[in-house]
Amino acid sequence: MLTDNILLTLFFVSGALAACPHNPSLFITAPKKMEALSGSCLIIPCNFSAKPDQDFNSTRTFGVWIKSDSRFGINRNNVIFNSSGTVTTYPMSITGELSQKNCTTLFSSLITNYTDRYFFRIESGTFIATASCDPLQITVQDSPPRPRIEISGDLKEKESVTISCSASTPCPHSPPKLTWNLQQDPPNNIEENTDQTFTTKIQKTITLSDTHDGFTISCSATYPVNEGREVKTAEERKTLNVSYAPKDTSVSISPSGLVSAGSWVNLTCSSRAKPPASFSWFKNSKDGAISVAEGDFYSVKVTNVTDGVYYCVATNDLGNQTSSEIHVTNEGATKLDPSSPWGAVVGVIIGIIILLCVIVAVWWYKTKHPTLQQTQSLTAEGPAVQEPARATETEDIHYGEIDFSKQRPEASSASEQDRGQQQDTLYAQVKVSRTAKNVRRTAGGPEDLYALVKK
């Protein structure tokens, strides 16, 4: 039993290295954790240093990658790649110049089974050392990581901010393509990070307004995999939360129709603002505006003394806005400021009503009082009037037929031509005065009427 334990201990010591020796001979500079996409590749940025300082010859210095053993830790025999070509279990290649202490490695055709911890080792002649204190955790996933949306600057109206969307680029040979709803076909730029990894980025600078509040930015990253035969896409969304000064400040009134003196009307102030606005009420006077209340609601009592002109002011940290004025009249009616849109609408409606009233009045007058020409036409077609019109209180023009043959018997000795003229029916205008006396004075008998006709 004791012999077996000694042999097992010797096996572990010979087959495995200590997890992290007190004074290691090799160090690497590389990310501690890296994520990659199955079907794509991974660039592992790597630099190393050795103790004691060594000069490495490119022809006899080799880089080795070892996959950790879940049972024994770092196992010398669990080599998955050797740049000498003796071991190529995993599709890897060292692209860095080992003589310049650059161990950058390309890990190709990744699959999820490659997820594990890896260690780097240098073999250069008699110098063999493993960076046992610098493990690299590699995680291979089937789904790509979501892009990141970042905004520089304050999210306030009138502020210019730069919005960027970036996606990790583990394989710069097949970078993702970024698109978003801020612009079509944005230019994609590949940037190198401080840890020598890569990122693909798009960005745009905009000046914010209240219309951007609540706007959702959508950014998609599309990764080509399996040598471009397929693609995998991930998306990120971010909603803008923009602060802005009060907008669309207005006053409403209830009741909105006519009210009697002594009644109360309620005024309400509203506004769009972020953060929410506070409200102040003012009343115009001969000495200027007077503050009368605070808050979005204010009650006014209608009186017969004078008109009241009121307005409200909405205020937040970014500014303020004044509403249009509203009038509470001394007749107990309320009306909007004529300069406001509602005032103009009310004015148009009142004008239309007045115009209709005028048209109806003119039509009624014409139907009740026919014109002079219409009266002449109707009288000419009617029967003869033998009696003079009675005097009335007003002066009117009357028409009638006058037959002189009945009034002058001597007309029988006249010539045939005269008889023809005497028998003709003549029409004359007779101006009837206000009294019968005036009538007699104007036309005393047939002769007088005849004289008037001759004239």
Contacts in CASP RR format, 6 or more apart in sequence:
PFRMAT RR
TARGET T0000
AUTHOR 0000-0000-0000
METHOD contacts of the structure
MODEL  1
MLTDNILLTLFFVSGALAACPHNPSLFITAPKKMEALSGSCLIIPCNFSA
KPDQDFNSTRTFGVWIKSDSRFGINRNNVIFNSSGTVTTYPMSITGELSQ
KNCTTLFSSLITNYTDRYFFRIESGTFIATASCDPLQITVQDSPPRPRIE
ISGDLKEKESVTISCSASTPCPHSPPKLTWNLQQDPPNNIEENTDQTFTT
KIQKTITLSDTHDGFTISCSATYPVNEGREVKTAEERKTLNVSYAPKDTS
VSISPSGLVSAGSWVNLTCSSRAKPPASFSWFKNSKDGAISVAEGDFYSV
KVTNVTDGVYYCVATNDLGNQTSSEIHVTNEGATKLDPSSPWGAVVGVII
GIIILLCVIVAVWWYKTKHPTLQQTQSLTAEGPAVQEPARATETEDIHYG
EIDFSKQRPEASSASEQDRGQQQDTLYAQVKVSRTAKNVRRTAGGPEDLY
ALVKK
12 72 0 8 1.000
15 72 0 8 1.000
15 75 0 8 1.000
15 76 0 8 1.000
15 77 0 8 1.000
16 69 0 8 1.000
16 72 0 8 1.000
16 73 0 8 1.000
16 74 0 8 1.000
16 75 0 8 1.000
16 76 0 8 1.000
17 74 0 8 1.000
17 76 0 8 1.000
17 130 0 8 1.000
17 132 0 8 1.000
18 132 0 8 1.000
19 73 0 8 1.000
19 74 0 8 1.000
19 132 0 8 1.000
20 132 0 8 1.000
20 133 0 8 1.000
21 132 0 8 1.000
21 133 0 8 1.000
23 51 0 8 1.000
24 51 0 8 1.000
24 129 0 8 1.000
24 131 0 8 1.000
24 132 0 8 1.000
24 133 0 8 1.000
25 50 0 8 1.000
25 51 0 8 1.000
25 129 0 8 1.000
26 48 0 8 1.000
26 49 0 8 1.000
26 50 0 8 1.000
26 51 0 8 1.000
26 120 0 8 1.000
26 121 0 8 1.000
26 122 0 8 1.000
26 129 0 8 1.000
26 130 0 8 1.000
26 131 0 8 1.000
27 48 0 8 1.000
27 49 0 8 1.000
27 50 0 8 1.000
27 51 0 8 1.000
27 131 0 8 1.000
27 133 0 8 1.000
27 134 0 8 1.000
28 46 0 8 1.000
28 47 0 8 1.000
28 48 0 8 1.000
28 103 0 8 1.000
28 120 0 8 1.000
28 131 0 8 1.000
28 134 0 8 1.000
29 46 0 8 1.000
29 47 0 8 1.000
29 48 0 8 1.000
29 49 0 8 1.000
29 134 0 8 1.000
30 44 0 8 1.000
30 45 0 8 1.000
30 46 0 8 1.000
30 47 0 8 1.000
30 103 0 8 1.000
30 120 0 8 1.000
30 134 0 8 1.000
30 136 0 8 1.000
31 44 0 8 1.000
31 45 0 8 1.000
31 136 0 8 1.000
31 195 0 8 1.000
31 197 0 8 1.000
32 135 0 8 1.000
32 136 0 8 1.000
32 137 0 8 1.000
33 136 0 8 1.000
33 137 0 8 1.000
33 138 0 8 1.000
33 139 0 8 1.000
34 42 0 8 1.000
34 44 0 8 1.000
34 136 0 8 1.000
34 137 0 8 1.000
34 138 0 8 1.000
34 139 0 8 1.000
34 170 0 8 1.000
34 197 0 8 1.000
35 138 0 8 1.000
35 139 0 8 1.000
35 140 0 8 1.000
35 141 0 8 1.000
35 145 0 8 1.000
35 168 0 8 1.000
35 170 0 8 1.000
36 42 0 8 1.000
36 107 0 8 1.000
36 110 0 8 1.000
36 138 0 8 1.000
36 139 0 8 1.000
36 140 0 8 1.000
36 141 0 8 1.000
36 170 0 8 1.000
36 171 0 8 1.000
37 110 0 8 1.000
37 140 0 8 1.000
37 141 0 8 1.000
37 142 0 8 1.000
37 143 0 8 1.000
37 144 0 8 1.000
37 170 0 8 1.000
37 171 0 8 1.000
37 223 0 8 1.000
37 225 0 8 1.000
37 232 0 8 1.000
38 110 0 8 1.000
38 111 0 8 1.000
38 112 0 8 1.000
38 140 0 8 1.000
38 141 0 8 1.000
38 142 0 8 1.000
38 225 0 8 1.000
39 109 0 8 1.000
39 110 0 8 1.000
39 111 0 8 1.000
39 225 0 8 1.000
39 226 0 8 1.000
40 110 0 8 1.000
40 170 0 8 1.000
40 171 0 8 1.000
40 174 0 8 1.000
40 223 0 8 1.000
40 224 0 8 1.000
40 225 0 8 1.000
41 106 0 8 1.000
41 107 0 8 1.000
41 108 0 8 1.000
41 109 0 8 1.000
41 110 0 8 1.000
41 170 0 8 1.000
41 171 0 8 1.000
41 173 0 8 1.000
41 174 0 8 1.000
42 106 0 8 1.000
42 107 0 8 1.000
42 110 0 8 1.000
42 138 0 8 1.000
42 170 0 8 1.000
42 171 0 8 1.000
43 95 0 8 1.000
43 104 0 8 1.000
43 105 0 8 1.000
43 106 0 8 1.000
43 107 0 8 1.000
43 170 0 8 1.000
43 171 0 8 1.000
43 172 0 8 1.000
43 197 0 8 1.000
43 198 0 8 1.000
44 104 0 8 1.000
44 105 0 8 1.000
44 106 0 8 1.000
44 107 0 8 1.000
44 136 0 8 1.000
44 138 0 8 1.000
45 104 0 8 1.000
45 195 0 8 1.000
45 196 0 8 1.000
45 197 0 8 1.000
46 96 0 8 1.000
46 102 0 8 1.000
46 103 0 8 1.000
46 104 0 8 1.000
46 105 0 8 1.000
46 120 0 8 1.000
47 101 0 8 1.000
47 102 0 8 1.000
47 103 0 8 1.000
47 104 0 8 1.000
48 101 0 8 1.000
48 103 0 8 1.000
48 120 0 8 1.000
48 122 0 8 1.000
48 131 0 8 1.000
49 101 0 8 1.000
50 122 0 8 1.000
50 127 0 8 1.000
50 129 0 8 1.000
54 124 0 8 1.000
54 127 0 8 1.000
56 98 0 8 1.000
56 99 0 8 1.000
56 101 0 8 1.000
56 122 0 8 1.000
56 124 0 8 1.000
57 99 0 8 1.000
57 124 0 8 1.000
58 97 0 8 1.000
58 98 0 8 1.000
58 99 0 8 1.000
60 124 0 8 1.000
60 125 0 8 1.000
61 98 0 8 1.000
61 99 0 8 1.000
61 122 0 8 1.000
61 123 0 8 1.000
61 124 0 8 1.000
61 125 0 8 1.000
62 82 0 8 1.000
62 83 0 8 1.000
62 84 0 8 1.000
62 98 0 8 1.000
62 122 0 8 1.000
62 123 0 8 1.000
62 124 0 8 1.000
63 82 0 8 1.000
63 83 0 8 1.000
63 84 0 8 1.000
63 94 0 8 1.000
63 98 0 8 1.000
63 103 0 8 1.000
63 120 0 8 1.000
63 121 0 8 1.000
63 122 0 8 1.000
63 123 0 8 1.000
64 79 0 8 1.000
64 81 0 8 1.000
64 82 0 8 1.000
64 83 0 8 1.000
64 87 0 8 1.000
64 120 0 8 1.000
64 121 0 8 1.000
64 122 0 8 1.000
64 123 0 8 1.000
65 79 0 8 1.000
65 80 0 8 1.000
65 81 0 8 1.000
65 90 0 8 1.000
65 92 0 8 1.000
65 105 0 8 1.000
65 118 0 8 1.000
65 119 0 8 1.000
65 120 0 8 1.000
65 121 0 8 1.000
66 74 0 8 1.000
66 75 0 8 1.000
66 76 0 8 1.000
66 78 0 8 1.000
66 79 0 8 1.000
66 80 0 8 1.000
66 118 0 8 1.000
66 119 0 8 1.000
66 120 0 8 1.000
66 121 0 8 1.000
66 130 0 8 1.000
67 78 0 8 1.000
67 80 0 8 1.000
67 90 0 8 1.000
67 116 0 8 1.000
67 117 0 8 1.000
67 118 0 8 1.000
68 74 0 8 1.000
68 75 0 8 1.000
68 78 0 8 1.000
68 116 0 8 1.000
68 117 0 8 1.000
68 118 0 8 1.000
68 119 0 8 1.000
68 135 0 8 1.000
69 75 0 8 1.000
69 78 0 8 1.000
74 119 0 8 1.000
74 130 0 8 1.000
74 132 0 8 1.000
79 87 0 8 1.000
79 89 0 8 1.000
80 87 0 8 1.000
80 89 0 8 1.000
80 90 0 8 1.000
80 92 0 8 1.000
80 118 0 8 1.000
81 87 0 8 1.000
81 88 0 8 1.000
81 89 0 8 1.000
81 90 0 8 1.000
81 92 0 8 1.000
82 88 0 8 1.000
82 123 0 8 1.000
83 93 0 8 1.000
83 94 0 8 1.000
83 98 0 8 1.000
84 123 0 8 1.000
90 107 0 8 1.000
90 114 0 8 1.000
91 107 0 8 1.000
91 108 0 8 1.000
91 109 0 8 1.000
92 105 0 8 1.000
92 106 0 8 1.000
92 107 0 8 1.000
92 108 0 8 1.000
93 105 0 8 1.000
93 106 0 8 1.000
93 108 0 8 1.000
94 103 0 8 1.000
94 104 0 8 1.000
94 105 0 8 1.000
94 106 0 8 1.000
95 104 0 8 1.000
95 105 0 8 1.000
95 106 0 8 1.000
96 102 0 8 1.000
96 103 0 8 1.000
96 104 0 8 1.000
96 105 0 8 1.000
98 122 0 8 1.000
103 120 0 8 1.000
103 122 0 8 1.000
104 196 0 8 1.000
107 114 0 8 1.000
107 138 0 8 1.000
110 140 0 8 1.000
111 140 0 8 1.000
112 140 0 8 1.000
112 141 0 8 1.000
112 142 0 8 1.000
113 140 0 8 1.000
114 138 0 8 1.000
114 140 0 8 1.000
115 138 0 8 1.000
115 139 0 8 1.000
115 140 0 8 1.000
116 137 0 8 1.000
116 138 0 8 1.000
117 135 0 8 1.000
117 136 0 8 1.000
117 137 0 8 1.000
117 138 0 8 1.000
118 135 0 8 1.000
118 136 0 8 1.000
118 137 0 8 1.000
118 138 0 8 1.000
119 130 0 8 1.000
119 131 0 8 1.000
119 132 0 8 1.000
119 134 0 8 1.000
119 135 0 8 1.000
119 136 0 8 1.000
120 130 0 8 1.000
120 131 0 8 1.000
120 134 0 8 1.000
120 136 0 8 1.000
121 128 0 8 1.000
121 129 0 8 1.000
121 130 0 8 1.000
121 131 0 8 1.000
122 128 0 8 1.000
122 129 0 8 1.000
142 232 0 8 1.000
143 232 0 8 1.000
143 234 0 8 1.000
144 167 0 8 1.000
144 176 0 8 1.000
144 221 0 8 1.000
144 223 0 8 1.000
144 232 0 8 1.000
144 233 0 8 1.000
144 234 0 8 1.000
145 167 0 8 1.000
145 168 0 8 1.000
145 234 0 8 1.000
146 221 0 8 1.000
146 234 0 8 1.000
146 235 0 8 1.000
146 236 0 8 1.000
147 165 0 8 1.000
147 166 0 8 1.000
147 167 0 8 1.000
147 176 0 8 1.000
147 178 0 8 1.000
147 219 0 8 1.000
147 220 0 8 1.000
147 221 0 8 1.000
147 234 0 8 1.000
147 235 0 8 1.000
147 236 0 8 1.000
148 165 0 8 1.000
148 166 0 8 1.000
148 167 0 8 1.000
148 236 0 8 1.000
149 163 0 8 1.000
149 164 0 8 1.000
149 165 0 8 1.000
149 217 0 8 1.000
149 219 0 8 1.000
149 236 0 8 1.000
149 237 0 8 1.000
149 238 0 8 1.000
150 163 0 8 1.000
150 164 0 8 1.000
150 165 0 8 1.000
150 166 0 8 1.000
151 161 0 8 1.000
151 162 0 8 1.000
151 163 0 8 1.000
151 164 0 8 1.000
151 238 0 8 1.000
151 240 0 8 1.000
152 161 0 8 1.000
152 162 0 8 1.000
152 164 0 8 1.000
153 159 0 8 1.000
153 161 0 8 1.000
153 162 0 8 1.000
154 161 0 8 1.000
155 161 0 8 1.000
155 208 0 8 1.000
155 240 0 8 1.000
155 241 0 8 1.000
155 242 0 8 1.000
155 243 0 8 1.000
156 208 0 8 1.000
156 242 0 8 1.000
156 243 0 8 1.000
156 244 0 8 1.000
156 318 0 8 1.000
157 208 0 8 1.000
157 209 0 8 1.000
157 210 0 8 1.000
157 242 0 8 1.000
157 243 0 8 1.000
157 244 0 8 1.000
157 245 0 8 1.000
157 318 0 8 1.000
158 207 0 8 1.000
158 208 0 8 1.000
158 209 0 8 1.000
159 207 0 8 1.000
159 208 0 8 1.000
160 205 0 8 1.000
160 206 0 8 1.000
160 207 0 8 1.000
160 208 0 8 1.000
161 205 0 8 1.000
161 206 0 8 1.000
161 208 0 8 1.000
162 203 0 8 1.000
162 204 0 8 1.000
162 205 0 8 1.000
163 182 0 8 1.000
163 203 0 8 1.000
163 204 0 8 1.000
163 205 0 8 1.000
163 206 0 8 1.000
163 217 0 8 1.000
164 201 0 8 1.000
164 202 0 8 1.000
164 203 0 8 1.000
164 204 0 8 1.000
165 178 0 8 1.000
165 180 0 8 1.000
165 201 0 8 1.000
165 202 0 8 1.000
165 203 0 8 1.000
165 217 0 8 1.000
165 219 0 8 1.000
165 236 0 8 1.000
166 178 0 8 1.000
166 199 0 8 1.000
166 200 0 8 1.000
166 201 0 8 1.000
166 202 0 8 1.000
167 176 0 8 1.000
167 178 0 8 1.000
167 199 0 8 1.000
167 200 0 8 1.000
167 201 0 8 1.000
167 221 0 8 1.000
167 234 0 8 1.000
168 197 0 8 1.000
168 198 0 8 1.000
168 199 0 8 1.000
169 175 0 8 1.000
169 176 0 8 1.000
169 190 0 8 1.000
169 197 0 8 1.000
169 198 0 8 1.000
169 199 0 8 1.000
169 200 0 8 1.000
170 197 0 8 1.000
170 198 0 8 1.000
172 190 0 8 1.000
172 198 0 8 1.000
174 223 0 8 1.000
174 224 0 8 1.000
174 225 0 8 1.000
174 228 0 8 1.000
175 188 0 8 1.000
175 190 0 8 1.000
175 198 0 8 1.000
175 200 0 8 1.000
176 200 0 8 1.000
176 221 0 8 1.000
176 222 0 8 1.000
176 223 0 8 1.000
176 224 0 8 1.000
177 188 0 8 1.000
177 200 0 8 1.000
177 221 0 8 1.000
177 222 0 8 1.000
178 186 0 8 1.000
178 188 0 8 1.000
178 200 0 8 1.000
178 201 0 8 1.000
178 202 0 8 1.000
178 219 0 8 1.000
178 220 0 8 1.000
178 221 0 8 1.000
178 222 0 8 1.000
179 185 0 8 1.000
179 186 0 8 1.000
179 219 0 8 1.000
179 220 0 8 1.000
179 222 0 8 1.000
180 186 0 8 1.000
180 202 0 8 1.000
180 217 0 8 1.000
180 218 0 8 1.000
180 219 0 8 1.000
180 220 0 8 1.000
181 217 0 8 1.000
181 218 0 8 1.000
182 204 0 8 1.000
182 206 0 8 1.000
182 217 0 8 1.000
183 204 0 8 1.000
186 202 0 8 1.000
186 204 0 8 1.000
187 202 0 8 1.000
188 200 0 8 1.000
188 201 0 8 1.000
188 202 0 8 1.000
189 200 0 8 1.000
189 201 0 8 1.000
189 202 0 8 1.000
190 198 0 8 1.000
190 199 0 8 1.000
190 200 0 8 1.000
190 201 0 8 1.000
191 198 0 8 1.000
191 199 0 8 1.000
191 200 0 8 1.000
191 201 0 8 1.000
192 198 0 8 1.000
193 199 0 8 1.000
200 221 0 8 1.000
202 219 0 8 1.000
206 212 0 8 1.000
208 240 0 8 1.000
208 242 0 8 1.000
209 242 0 8 1.000
209 244 0 8 1.000
210 242 0 8 1.000
210 244 0 8 1.000
210 247 0 8 1.000
210 272 0 8 1.000
210 274 0 8 1.000
212 240 0 8 1.000
212 242 0 8 1.000
213 240 0 8 1.000
213 241 0 8 1.000
213 242 0 8 1.000
213 243 0 8 1.000
213 244 0 8 1.000
213 274 0 8 1.000
214 239 0 8 1.000
214 240 0 8 1.000
214 241 0 8 1.000
214 242 0 8 1.000
215 239 0 8 1.000
215 240 0 8 1.000
216 237 0 8 1.000
216 238 0 8 1.000
216 239 0 8 1.000
216 240 0 8 1.000
217 237 0 8 1.000
217 238 0 8 1.000
217 239 0 8 1.000
217 240 0 8 1.000
218 235 0 8 1.000
218 236 0 8 1.000
218 237 0 8 1.000
219 235 0 8 1.000
219 236 0 8 1.000
219 237 0 8 1.000
220 233 0 8 1.000
220 234 0 8 1.000
220 235 0 8 1.000
221 233 0 8 1.000
221 234 0 8 1.000
221 235 0 8 1.000
222 231 0 8 1.000
222 232 0 8 1.000
222 233 0 8 1.000
223 231 0 8 1.000
223 232 0 8 1.000
223 233 0 8 1.000
223 234 0 8 1.000
224 230 0 8 1.000
224 231 0 8 1.000
225 231 0 8 1.000
225 232 0 8 1.000
242 274 0 8 1.000
243 274 0 8 1.000
243 275 0 8 1.000
243 317 0 8 1.000
243 318 0 8 1.000
244 273 0 8 1.000
244 274 0 8 1.000
244 318 0 8 1.000
245 273 0 8 1.000
245 316 0 8 1.000
245 318 0 8 1.000
245 319 0 8 1.000
245 320 0 8 1.000
245 321 0 8 1.000
246 271 0 8 1.000
246 272 0 8 1.000
246 273 0 8 1.000
246 277 0 8 1.000
246 314 0 8 1.000
246 315 0 8 1.000
246 316 0 8 1.000
246 319 0 8 1.000
246 320 0 8 1.000
246 321 0 8 1.000
247 271 0 8 1.000
247 272 0 8 1.000
247 273 0 8 1.000
247 321 0 8 1.000
248 270 0 8 1.000
248 271 0 8 1.000
248 272 0 8 1.000
249 269 0 8 1.000
249 270 0 8 1.000
249 271 0 8 1.000
249 277 0 8 1.000
249 312 0 8 1.000
249 313 0 8 1.000
249 314 0 8 1.000
249 321 0 8 1.000
249 322 0 8 1.000
249 323 0 8 1.000
250 269 0 8 1.000
250 270 0 8 1.000
250 271 0 8 1.000
250 323 0 8 1.000
250 324 0 8 1.000
251 267 0 8 1.000
251 268 0 8 1.000
251 269 0 8 1.000
251 310 0 8 1.000
251 311 0 8 1.000
251 312 0 8 1.000
251 323 0 8 1.000
251 324 0 8 1.000
251 326 0 8 1.000
252 267 0 8 1.000
252 268 0 8 1.000
252 270 0 8 1.000
253 265 0 8 1.000
253 266 0 8 1.000
253 267 0 8 1.000
253 268 0 8 1.000
253 326 0 8 1.000
253 334 0 8 1.000
254 265 0 8 1.000
254 266 0 8 1.000
254 268 0 8 1.000
255 265 0 8 1.000
256 334 0 8 1.000
257 333 0 8 1.000
257 334 0 8 1.000
258 331 0 8 1.000
258 332 0 8 1.000
258 333 0 8 1.000
259 265 0 8 1.000
259 302 0 8 1.000
259 332 0 8 1.000
259 333 0 8 1.000
259 334 0 8 1.000
260 302 0 8 1.000
260 332 0 8 1.000
261 302 0 8 1.000
261 303 0 8 1.000
261 304 0 8 1.000
261 330 0 8 1.000
261 331 0 8 1.000
261 332 0 8 1.000
262 301 0 8 1.000
262 302 0 8 1.000
262 303 0 8 1.000
262 332 0 8 1.000
263 301 0 8 1.000
263 302 0 8 1.000
263 332 0 8 1.000
264 299 0 8 1.000
264 300 0 8 1.000
264 301 0 8 1.000
264 302 0 8 1.000
265 299 0 8 1.000
265 300 0 8 1.000
265 302 0 8 1.000
265 328 0 8 1.000
265 334 0 8 1.000
266 297 0 8 1.000
266 298 0 8 1.000
266 299 0 8 1.000
266 300 0 8 1.000
267 281 0 8 1.000
267 297 0 8 1.000
267 298 0 8 1.000
267 299 0 8 1.000
267 300 0 8 1.000
267 310 0 8 1.000
267 312 0 8 1.000
267 326 0 8 1.000
268 296 0 8 1.000
268 297 0 8 1.000
268 298 0 8 1.000
269 279 0 8 1.000
269 281 0 8 1.000
269 295 0 8 1.000
269 296 0 8 1.000
269 297 0 8 1.000
269 298 0 8 1.000
269 312 0 8 1.000
269 314 0 8 1.000
269 323 0 8 1.000
270 296 0 8 1.000
271 277 0 8 1.000
271 279 0 8 1.000
271 314 0 8 1.000
271 321 0 8 1.000
273 314 0 8 1.000
273 316 0 8 1.000
273 318 0 8 1.000
274 316 0 8 1.000
275 316 0 8 1.000
275 317 0 8 1.000
276 316 0 8 1.000
277 314 0 8 1.000
277 315 0 8 1.000
277 316 0 8 1.000
277 320 0 8 1.000
278 294 0 8 1.000
278 295 0 8 1.000
278 314 0 8 1.000
278 315 0 8 1.000
278 316 0 8 1.000
279 294 0 8 1.000
279 295 0 8 1.000
279 296 0 8 1.000
279 312 0 8 1.000
279 313 0 8 1.000
279 314 0 8 1.000
279 315 0 8 1.000
280 291 0 8 1.000
280 293 0 8 1.000
280 294 0 8 1.000
280 295 0 8 1.000
280 312 0 8 1.000
280 313 0 8 1.000
280 315 0 8 1.000
281 291 0 8 1.000
281 292 0 8 1.000
281 293 0 8 1.000
281 294 0 8 1.000
281 295 0 8 1.000
281 298 0 8 1.000
281 310 0 8 1.000
281 311 0 8 1.000
281 312 0 8 1.000
282 289 0 8 1.000
282 290 0 8 1.000
282 291 0 8 1.000
282 292 0 8 1.000
282 310 0 8 1.000
282 311 0 8 1.000
282 312 0 8 1.000
282 313 0 8 1.000
283 289 0 8 1.000
283 290 0 8 1.000
283 292 0 8 1.000
283 308 0 8 1.000
283 309 0 8 1.000
283 310 0 8 1.000
284 290 0 8 1.000
284 308 0 8 1.000
284 309 0 8 1.000
284 310 0 8 1.000
284 311 0 8 1.000
284 325 0 8 1.000
292 298 0 8 1.000
292 310 0 8 1.000
296 312 0 8 1.000
298 310 0 8 1.000
298 312 0 8 1.000
300 308 0 8 1.000
300 310 0 8 1.000
300 328 0 8 1.000
302 328 0 8 1.000
302 329 0 8 1.000
302 332 0 8 1.000
302 334 0 8 1.000
303 330 0 8 1.000
304 330 0 8 1.000
304 331 0 8 1.000
304 332 0 8 1.000
305 330 0 8 1.000
306 330 0 8 1.000
307 327 0 8 1.000
307 328 0 8 1.000
307 329 0 8 1.000
307 330 0 8 1.000
308 327 0 8 1.000
308 328 0 8 1.000
308 329 0 8 1.000
309 325 0 8 1.000
309 326 0 8 1.000
309 327 0 8 1.000
309 328 0 8 1.000
309 337 0 8 1.000
310 325 0 8 1.000
310 326 0 8 1.000
310 327 0 8 1.000
310 328 0 8 1.000
311 322 0 8 1.000
311 323 0 8 1.000
311 324 0 8 1.000
311 325 0 8 1.000
311 326 0 8 1.000
312 322 0 8 1.000
312 323 0 8 1.000
313 320 0 8 1.000
313 321 0 8 1.000
313 322 0 8 1.000
313 323 0 8 1.000
314 320 0 8 1.000
314 321 0 8 1.000
314 323 0 8 1.000
324 336 0 8 1.000
324 337 0 8 1.000
324 339 0 8 1.000
324 340 0 8 1.000
325 337 0 8 1.000
325 339 0 8 1.000
325 340 0 8 1.000
326 334 0 8 1.000
326 335 0 8 1.000
326 336 0 8 1.000
326 337 0 8 1.000
327 334 0 8 1.000
327 335 0 8 1.000
327 336 0 8 1.000
327 337 0 8 1.000
328 334 0 8 1.000
329 335 0 8 1.000
335 343 0 8 1.000
335 346 0 8 1.000
336 342 0 8 1.000
336 343 0 8 1.000
336 346 0 8 1.000
337 343 0 8 1.000
338 344 0 8 1.000
338 347 0 8 1.000
370 378 0 8 1.000
372 397 0 8 1.000
375 399 0 8 1.000
376 399 0 8 1.000
379 399 0 8 1.000
379 400 0 8 1.000
380 399 0 8 1.000
380 427 0 8 1.000
384 400 0 8 1.000
384 401 0 8 1.000
384 403 0 8 1.000
384 425 0 8 1.000
385 398 0 8 1.000
385 399 0 8 1.000
385 400 0 8 1.000
385 401 0 8 1.000
386 401 0 8 1.000
388 398 0 8 1.000
388 430 0 8 1.000
388 432 0 8 1.000
388 439 0 8 1.000
388 443 0 8 1.000
389 396 0 8 1.000
389 398 0 8 1.000
389 430 0 8 1.000
389 432 0 8 1.000
390 432 0 8 1.000
390 436 0 8 1.000
391 432 0 8 1.000
391 433 0 8 1.000
391 434 0 8 1.000
391 435 0 8 1.000
391 436 0 8 1.000
391 438 0 8 1.000
391 439 0 8 1.000
392 432 0 8 1.000
392 434 0 8 1.000
393 434 0 8 1.000
394 434 0 8 1.000
395 431 0 8 1.000
395 432 0 8 1.000
395 433 0 8 1.000
395 434 0 8 1.000
396 432 0 8 1.000
397 429 0 8 1.000
397 430 0 8 1.000
397 431 0 8 1.000
398 429 0 8 1.000
398 430 0 8 1.000
398 432 0 8 1.000
399 427 0 8 1.000
399 428 0 8 1.000
399 429 0 8 1.000
399 430 0 8 1.000
400 427 0 8 1.000
400 428 0 8 1.000
400 430 0 8 1.000
401 425 0 8 1.000
401 426 0 8 1.000
401 427 0 8 1.000
402 425 0 8 1.000
402 426 0 8 1.000
402 427 0 8 1.000
402 428 0 8 1.000
402 446 0 8 1.000
402 449 0 8 1.000
402 450 0 8 1.000
402 453 0 8 1.000
403 423 0 8 1.000
403 425 0 8 1.000
404 411 0 8 1.000
404 422 0 8 1.000
404 426 0 8 1.000
404 446 0 8 1.000
404 450 0 8 1.000
405 411 0 8 1.000
405 419 0 8 1.000
405 422 0 8 1.000
405 423 0 8 1.000
407 446 0 8 1.000
408 422 0 8 1.000
408 446 0 8 1.000
411 418 0 8 1.000
411 419 0 8 1.000
411 422 0 8 1.000
412 419 0 8 1.000
414 422 0 8 1.000
426 453 0 8 1.000
428 449 0 8 1.000
428 452 0 8 1.000
428 453 0 8 1.000
430 442 0 8 1.000
430 443 0 8 1.000
430 449 0 8 1.000
430 452 0 8 1.000
431 442 0 8 1.000
432 439 0 8 1.000
433 439 0 8 1.000
433 441 0 8 1.000
433 442 0 8 1.000
442 448 0 8 1.000
443 449 0 8 1.000
443 452 0 8 1.000
END
